């Protein structure tokens, strides 16, 4: 569905990674810019550098725009960000490339907060080189959580599978002590709300993964399932969340049981992302639970192939399409759930709530 009024911001990511290549290849198909108005935040120098590494049919035609407000319909707009003297060295991590990624991110977020764009799709960054006094985050999810209201959750999504995470970017040694019944119940609530509002699922069924091998074997291999995860599932179920488990992750994915559920809640990063990326190599990373919509390809900077015209743009395309779908789903949900008992009294020109309405009297039985 074409909607030029919808503006999606795309950040360039690490300028020494594959971000610009997947962006240019995505928009090399001019028909994509007919679906919405794309606004890319980044360096024209970096764009030109990577365009020179691609065949002509893989290069998008970029149109300079002074701001998102001046972005032209039907064009792939580029809002210039960062240092014009940016040094680009494909495949080599550098603090300069990290700063360029953050500059684009900050510019896009400012426009999203101001309502000048409707969503952001982020090309991958290097979490280490991006670090500075202005950026002290372990990833995009944490960065967006600090700038927008809500309870953030990383959800990996595709047509085949959706996986939400209780813990995200923390060391394995901290996972167990980071889990609590309250935290898992909250995560289940955020995941359920996102599945309804963002994905249009009427009443989602959620599978919850165990933490330990064989779901703890009744306490022989760990007691988190018995003392934390199972009580959390029962509490959430009592609150109306259709949550089931805990399931041992290996058998759950190996048997294909995931296909019976609308989403899966994993306890930690690799427990959820390893099977997801195996089953959905072109999936999307979505930051759920926030007032803003942000998606990303599910891959990293891929320095090993940067500048070699080898990067596959499909995950970037999917991230853009997913962002569009979620923005539209949220708008529909807001319309569907607005108070149906409020109406506008045209002759008086004021809002009237249900308490103002005079209902007909009825006889008692």
N, C-alpha and C positions, 0 to 999 in steps of 0.2 A: 504494500500500500504506500503510495507516494504522499509525503507530507513535508513540504518545504518549510513549514513553520517550525518543525522540529529541528533543533540545532544540537548536534552531538560534537563535543570537544574531544580531540584525540591528542594526547601528549606524546612527544617524540621519544621519551625514554632515554636510556644511555646512548649517547651519540657514537660510541665505539662498538655498540652491539648491533643486533639485527632489527631494531625498532624501525628505523627509516626504511629499510628494505621491505618489510612486511606492510608498512603504510603505503609506500609507492606502488607496490604490486597490487594491493587491495584496490586502490583507486585508479589503477590503470584501466579498469573496466568503468567507463564513464557512466554507465547505467546506475551504478551505486549512488552517485551524487544526485540522481533523480529521485531517490527514495526519501532524502532528507537533506539538510544543509550541513555539510561537514566543515568543522573549524579545527585546523591542525595548529597546535602550539609548538613552535620549535625554531630551529635555525635554518635559514635558506641556504647557508653555506653547507651544512650537513646534508640537506636534501639534495643539493646539486652534486655533492661528492658521491652519494650512493646512487643517484640517478645515472651517473657516468659508468657505474659498474653493471648496469642492467641493459638488456636489449630494449629497443624502442617500444615494443609492444608491452613491456613490463613497467614503463614509466608513466606515472600520473602527471597530468598537467596542473601545476599549482598556480593559484591566483593570489597575489599578495592582498592582504586585508589589514587595514590599520587597527581594527578591533573586531570582536565578535559581532557587534552591532552592525558593522558595515559588511559583514559576510554576504556574498552574492549567491542567490539561488542558482542551482544547477552547476555551481563551480566547486572545486576543491580548494577551499580558502586556507591560506597560511598566515597566521599571526606571528610576527617575528618576536622571538624571545632570546634573552641571554646576550652573551658577548659576541660581537661581530668578528672578533679575531680568534674565535674558537679553533683550537687545533684538533684535527680529527685523525685518529690512527686506528683503523678498524681492527677489532680483535684484541685490543690492548686496554685493560682497565686503567683508568686514570681519574684523579680527583676532579680534573677539569670536565671530563665527560659526566661525572656524577653531579657536578654543579649545574651543568646544562640541563640535565634531567629534572633537577629540582626547580630550576627557574621556570621551565615549561609547566611543571606541575602546579607551582604557586600561581602562575598567571591563569591557568584553566580553573583552578579552584576559586579564585577571586571572581571570575566571570560566572561560575556556577552559583556562588553565593548571592551574586547580584541579579540572578535570573536572566543573564544574557545567553546562556546555553542551558540545555535541559538535562544533560548527562555527560559523564566523562568516561572515555575509554583510554586506559593507560598502557603505553608500550612499556616493556620491562626495564627495570633499573637494576643497578648493582647496589645492594644494600650497604656494602662496605664503602665503596667510593662515594656514595651519596652523603655519607655522614659529615656533618659540620655543626657549627653552633646553631644554625637555622634548621637543621634536619637531624633529629635524634630519635629516629624510629627504626624498628626492625622490618618494616615493609609498608607497602601502600595501605594495607588494612588499618594499621595502627595510625598512620598519618591521617587518613580520612576520619577515623574515630575521634581524633583530637580536634577536628575542625567542624564536625557536624553533629547534631543531636541524635541520640538513639543508642541502641545497644548493638554494637557491630558483631557480625558473624561472617567468616569466610565460607562461602558456598561455592563449590565446584559444580558446574552444571553442563549438561549436554542433553540431547534428545533421548539418551539412553539411561542416564544416571544423574542423581543430585546427591552431593555429599556435603554436610555441614560439619564444622569442627568446634569442639568445646575449647580446646587450647590450640594456639596457632604457632607462633615463632618463639618457642622456649626450648631450652635444652631438655633432653630426655630425662635427665636426673631430676627435673622439676615437675614433670607431668603428674606423677601420682599425688604429690602433696598439693598440687594446684586444683585437684578435683574435689568437689564437694557436692552433696545432694542439692544444695541450693543453686549452685552454678549449673548443674546439668538440667535441673528443672527450668531455670531461666533460658538456657540454650534451646531446650525443646519448645518453649513458648515462642522464642524469636524465630526459630525455623518454621514452626507451624504458621505463624503470622505471615512470614515471607512467602511460603508456598501458596497461601490463599490470596494474598494481595498482589504479589509480584508475578506469580505463575498461573493464577486462575484455577487452582485446584480447590474444589468445594470443601472437602474434608480429608486432608491428607493422612496417609498411613506412614508412620516413621519407624524405621528399624534403628535400634540403638546397639552399637558395638560394645563388646567387652574391652577391658584394658589388658588383661592377662591371657596367656595361652589357655585354650579350652575353657574360657570364661571363669578361670580361677579354680576349676575342679573342686567346687565346694569349700574353698578355703585352702586347699593344699598348695596352690600356686599363686596365692594372693587373695586378699579379702576385700578388695575394692568393689568387686561385683556384688558381694553379699551385703556389705555395709554401706555402700554409697550409690552404686549405679542402679541396682534393682529397686531400692527404696525410692530413688528419684523417678524411675519409670512409673512406679505405682502412684506416687504423688501427682505426677503430671497427668496420668490417665484419669485420676480422680478429678482433675481440673478440666477435663474435656479433650486432652491431647491423645490421639490414637497412637500411642507409643508402645513398642514391643521389644522384648529382648531381656537381658543382653545376649548378643550373639557372638560367638568366636569369629573373628574377622576372616580367618583362612577358609573355614568351611562355608561361611556365609557367601563370600564372593566365588569360591571355587565351585559351589553347587548351583550358582545362578539364582540364589534366593533373593538377591537384591532386586530382581525384576518384579517381585511381588509387592514392592513398596514404592511410595512416591519420593521418598528421600531416606538417606542414611545419616545418622549422627555418629561421628567418630570421636574418640577421646583425644587423639593427638594427630599432628600434621601428617606424618608418613603413613599412619594407619589408614587414613582416608584418601590421601593423594596418590599413593602407589597404585592401588587397584583402579582408581579413577582414571589416571593417565594411561594405564594399560588398556582399559576398556574404551576410553574416549580420548584418543590422542590429540584431537582438535577441540577440546573442551574450553570452557570459559570460567574465569575466576570472577565471582560477583561478591561485592561487599554488601551483605544484607543488613537489615535492621537500622539503617540510617535514613535521615530525611533525604539525602542525596542518592543518586544512582551512579554507581561506578562499576565498570567491568574491565576485564583485562584478558589478553590471551593467557593460556595456561602454561606458557613456556617462559624461559629466562632470556638473558641477553645473548646466549649462544655465541660467545666470542670465537669459538673454534671455526664457525662458518661465516662470521661477519665479513662483509665486503666481497664475498665469493659468489654472489648471485645464486645461493642455494636455499635460502630461507623460504619456508612454506607459509603463505599468508592466510591459510584457511582459518586458523584459530583467531586471528585478528578480525577477519570477516565475521566470524561467529560472535565475537565479543561485541561488535558493533550492532549486529542484528539483535542480540540479546538485550543490549541497552535500550534499543528502540522499543522492543516488546515490553520491557519492564516499565518504561515511562508510560506507555499507553495503558498497560494493565492497571497501573496505579491510578491513572486518571479515571478509568472506568470504575475501579473499585470505589474511589471517592464519590463518584456520581451515584453508584448503586447504594452506598451506605449512608448517604446524607439523610437527614431526618425527613421521612416522608410525610410527617404530620404538620410540617411548616408549610405555609403557603403565602402568597403575596396578595394582599387585598388591593387590587388595582385602583379602585375608586378613592381609597384613602392614601395610597402610596406608602404603605408601611408593612413591615413583616408582622405576621400573626402566628403565634405559636398555639399548640393544642390547648393550653390553659385558657386562651381567649375565645375558643370556639364554644358556641352554645349548642349542646347536644340535645336532641329531643328527649323529653321525659318518657319513661316507660312504666307501664303498670307492673306492680309487683305480682308475682305468682300467688 
